[in-house]
Each structure stands twice: as C-alpha cells, then as structure tokens.
Amino acid sequence: MNVRMLSNLECTRLLAANRVGHLACAKDGQPYVVCFNYAHADNHLYAFSLPGKKIDWMRANPLVCVQVGEHGQGRGWRSVVVDGRYEELPDRIGHKLQRDHAWSVLSKHADWWEPGALKPVMPPVADSTPHVFFRILIEEVAGREASE
C-alpha cells in the first residue's frame, strides 16, 4: 500500500466532487461528529440544517473540522480534512447576499434540503420551523491518498 499527500488543488477537487462529509465540533472538551450534506464554493462549504445539537455546539465554539473521503480500487481511498470556522448566515439585514449565495450554491443539487430539513422521530417540518443556513470557512486543508 502506498500513501501520498494530496496537493491543495487535489483536495479542492475532491471537496467539490462530493456532497457528504463528516462534521466534527466540540463543546466543553467533548467532541461530536455527524454526517452532513454540503456544497463547495469559493473556499467555503455551504450547508443547511434545522436547529439542534450541532448548531448549538458550533454557535458555542465555531472551530470545526470536516472530513470527506472516497473509496478507490481495492483497498484504495482518498481523504481530505478541513480545519475551518462555522459562520451562520441568518435571515437578517446585512446577511442577505451571503444567504442568497448559499441558497444558490446548495440549490444546484437535487434534494439539497435533505437531510438538513428532516429530524428523526418528528412530525413533518412545518413552514414556521427556523432553518439555519451556514458555511464553513476553509482555513486549512490536507489530504491523503492510498493505493495498492
């Protein structure tokens, strides 16, 4: 098995080619990791969610980490890790352009609101449920690839 570092360009391409990653956040020394859907654009990962644990924790500590991976042939794989900062895009004056941009980037993909608009064991989401648009500013990125 050979392992090599990915260039910044290769990391960016992997992030742009995928839509699902693992988002890690921490609060009071306790880590928390969840799968999330995202869209990559302009050095950010854009996402959408209902309020809950991950949003609460990222509001308390905006430093986050994202991992995105792909399986290769045989035992091969590629993985990128992003160190970044959570930035909420509220539905308020002063954030309209950023929020509209997030909507534009996310809505290029079919069913972009799922699973962010769904919660387990809850009735269907009502129109009045406050949803959260956010982005992760990519501050540092590193990747590796393993091949046989």
MOWOFEN-V941205 format. One record per helix or strand of 3 or more residues. SS is the DSSP state (H for helix, E for strand). FROM is the first residue (numbers start at 1). LEN is the number of residues. Records with the same first field share a line. If there is no record, write none. Layout:
SS=FROM-LEN + FROM-LEN
//
This chain:
E=2-4 + 20-8 + 30-8 + 39-3 + 44-7 + 63-9 + 77-12 + 131-17
H=8-10 + 53-8 + 96-11
//
